[in-house]
Amino acid sequence: MSIIRSQVIGCGAYLPDRILTNAELAKTVDTSDEWIASRTGIRRRHIAKDGETTVDLALKAAERAMADAKIGADQLDLIVVATTTPNETFPSVATSVQARLGMTRGAAFDVQAVCSGFIYGMAVADNFIKAAQAKTILLIGAETMSRLMDWTDRTTCVLFGDGAGAVVLQAGEGKGDSTDRGVFNTKLYSDGRLHDLLYVDGGPSTTGTAGHLRMLGKEVFKHAVINIADSIEAAVRDSGVTVADIDWFVPHQANQRILDATARRLKVPAERFISTIAEHGNTSAASVPLALDVAVNDGRIKHGDLVLLEAMGGGLTWGAALLRW
């Protein structure tokens, strides 16, 4: 008996042209390239230019993913955009992308889970496909995190960058075992009691402004390693495979130390964790699809590989998605 699987048939990404290096940051805040790199692994990040918006980044990543999938806008049933930095309070980034793609059917909406947004979006898309409510879905993670930075706070402004990544998911048939191509499962979690560890100090219902990002870095680090490892183990436990079977881990790109500590906790080689932190910094909901696109295009992730996507973000939210490429 066959089952429906959500299969990734295309991916794409976009990074703004402007690059901000650690050395440049050191000219405006009390920091240095060595201080940033040794604590985070970040060397540079991309920053959207004036007038360049989250919708602009999302659209370019979407067009590349659709070209890779060889589909047109008329074949899309749904667009889901994961973002915490929309152009406007409303309407959604997704409906703006829908209009600019020329998609005149189906639906489009945003999901907001901060850095975990792409994983949450993957769960939403997978469930729409499994419920036969959509056949082909464009899933995008897009952020202009630079717009939320307090550029005088060296503990946060050195970490974040802008960018977008996208995948096209399409319904396909599977046998229902671990040899199938497509998404095996998604695992989502949150704990609202941990709000103060990572949040933005503004919003339309409070200050009427976008606000700035605030973070308690040491506490976030501790929760990240434990929660991410637990979500990975949960995904594996319900899929008929083991952690050792996973070919590639594609994590949220927050801190190289978190990636290394997670690898140690899972007892897997750190080399199996795709890392783009040095070049991209933390691009929140865009970081997983950006890293995925890099690893697919450089040939590391190949057809048939078992791939684990994971992230943790403000809220706190976290989760994982396990799929065969």
N, C-alpha and C positions, 0 to 999 in steps of 0.2 A: 504494500500500500504506500503510495507516494504522499508527501506532505509539501506544503508551500514554505520555501525559504526566501528570505530577503538577501539577494545577491548584489554585491557591489560590481557595477559594470563600467564605472568610470570615475576618475578623480581629477581634481585640479586645484590650483592654489594661486594666490597673488600676494605679493609684498610691495608696499610703497617703495618708490625709488630712493627716498631720502634715508640715509643710514646715519645713526647717532652712535658714535663709539664711546667707550668708557673714558678715553682720554679727553674727549670733548665735554663729557659730563663733569669731569674733574675741574674744568675751568669755571663752573658755575656753582657746584656744591662741594662740600668738604669730603672728598673721596679720591680714589685713584683706581687705575686699571687693575693693579695687583689686589687691592682691597675687594673690589667687586668680583673679579675672576676667581679668587681663592675661596670666596664664600658662596658663590652661586654658579660659577662656570660660564657666566655671561661675558661676552666680549663686545657685542654690538647689538643693536636692535633697529628695526625699521619704524619710521615715524611718518604718519600721513601728513602731507603738505596742507597748507591752508586751503580750505575749500574742498578737500578730499574727504569723503564721508564713509561711514560704515557701509552704506548702500553701494557706493562706488567700488569698494573692495570686494564686497559680496558678489556683485554682478560679474566682475572679472574672473573670480574664482569659479563661479557658476558656469560661465561660458566655456571655460577650459574643461571643466568636468563633463559638460554636455558634449563638447567636441570629442573628448576621449571616449565617451559612451556611444558616440555617433547617433545622437538623438536630437530632435528639435523640441521647441517649447510646446508644440501641439501634442506631444506624446506624454507630457507631464500631467499627473493627476493631483499632485500636492507639492508645495514648497514649504519646508520647515527651516527656519533660520534660528540658530542659537547665538544670542548676543546679549550683552549687558550694557552696550553703548549704542542704542538706536539713534537714528538721525533726529527723531522727534519722540515725545512722550507717546503720541500716536499719530498716524497709523503705524503698523508694524514695518520693519525692514523687509519682511517677506513679501508683503503686498506691493511695496515699491519695486522690489526685484521682479516680481511677477509682471508688473506693468512694463518695465524696461526690457524684459525678455520677449514681450509680445504674447504672453500666455493669457488666453481668454477663457479658459475652462478650469474646472477644479477649484482648489482652495489654497490659501497661503496664510501662515501665521508664524509668530516668534515663540520660542521657549527661552526662559531665563533661569539658569542655574549657575551663572557666573562661569568659572573655569570648567565645571562639569557639564556645561551646556550641550556640547556636542554628543556626549554619552547619553544624556537625557533625550536629545533629539534623535539619536539612533534608536532608542527604545520606543519613542513615539512612532517613528517611521516603520520600524519592524512590526509593531502591533497593528498599524494600519494595513500593512501588506498581509499579515497573517489573518486578519479579519476580513480580507478580500474587499476592503473599502478603498484601496488604491493599488495600482499595479506598478507604477513608476513614480518615484519620489526623488526630488532634489533636496538634499540635506546640506546646509551650509553652516559653518562656524565663522563669524566675522566680528572683528572688534577694532575700535580706535581707542585703546586704553590710555593713550597719551593724553586724551581729553579729560581724564579723571585724576591726573597726577598733580600732586603738590610738588612742584619742581624745586622746593627748598628742603624737602624731606628726603635725605639720602637713603633712608631705610626702605623706601618704596619706589621712588622715581627711577632708580637704577635698574629695576627689575622688569619693567613692562615695555611692550612694544605693540605695534599694530600689524594687522594682516588678516587674511581670510583663506579658508580652505573649504572644499566641497566634494561631495560624492554623489553619484546617482545610484540609487537602490532600485532593483526591479525584482518582481516576483519570479521565482524559478522553482522547479521541482526538485525534491530531494527524497531520499529513502528513509530519512528519519534517524540516521545514525551519524557517527562522528566522521564518516568519509564524505558527507555532503559538502557541497560548496554553499557558502552563505552564512548568515548569522545563526549561531547556535542559541545564544541567550544574551540577555542584558540584565544587569543587577544595579538597582538604584537605591541610594540611601541618603538620609539627611538627619541633622540634629540641630534644630533651631535654637537650642540653649547655648550654642557656641557662636552666636551672632557677633559678639564683641571681638572675636579673634580676627575677623576679616570682613570689613564692611565699607560702605561709602557714607560719609557724614552729610548727606543731602538727599533731596528728592522732592517731587512736586507736591506731596502731601505734608511735608515737614518744613523745609527751608525754602521751597520754591526754586532751588538751584540744583545743578547736577551734583555738586559736592566733590570731595576729594576722597581717594582711597586711603583707608587706615588699616594697619595690620600689626598683630603681635606675632612676629616672625617665628620665635622659638616655639611657641605653642602650636602654631600652624604646622611647623615641621614635624612635631611629635605626633599629632593626629594624622598627618598625611601618610606617614610610613605605615602606621598600624592599620588605618582604615583602607588604604589602597591595597595592601597585601591581603586583608580579609576579603575584600570584594573580588580580587583575582581568584582566591581559593574557592569562593562561593560559585563563581562562574565555571570554574573547572570541575567542581564537584558535581554539578548538574548537567555535565555535557558528555561524560564517558571518556574523558581524556585526563591526563595529568599535567601538572605545571611543567614537567620535563618535556612534554610533547609540544609545548608552544614554541614555534620557530622564532617569532618576533613579538616583543612587547612594544607598543606605541603609547607612551605615557604623556600625560599633560606635562608641558615643559616649564616647570616652576623653578627648579633648583637641581643642579647636578648631584648635590649631596643626597637629595631625596631619592633620586633614581638609583644611586649606588646603594643606599641603605635598604631600599625596597628589594633590590636584587639579592643583597646579602640575606635578608629576612626570608626570601623565597628559595634561597640556595641555588640560584641560577647565575650564569656568567653575566656580568654587567654589559658585555659586548652585545647581548641579545636585546638590550634596551635601546631603541632608536632615540638618539639625542640630537636635537637642533638648538639646544639652549644657547650655545656660544654665539650663534648667528642671529637668532630670532628673539631671544629673551622670552618673557612670559607674555603670550598673546591671548591669554584667557581661553574662551571657547574656540578660538581659531587654532590653538596650539596642536591639538591632536590631529586634525586633518592636514595641517601644514607639514607636520612630521611624517604623516602617512604618505603624502604626495612625494616628499623627498625620497623616502625609502623605496617607493614603487618605481620612481623614475631612475634611481641609481642602480636598480636591479637587485637590491637586497630582498625585497618582498616579491615573491614569484607566485604564479598560479599554483594552487594547492597548498600553500603555506598556511599554518595555523597562526592566527594573529590575535593578540589581546590588546584592546584599547582600554585605557583607564584614566581617571582624572579625579581631582578633589578641588572644590572651590568654596567661596564664601557662602555662608548660610548656617552651618557648613553643609555642603552637599558633596557626595562622592558616588562613584560607580564604576562599572566595567562592562565591556561588551566583548564577547568571544565569537570569532568568525573564521571561516576558511576562505582564503582569497581565491 
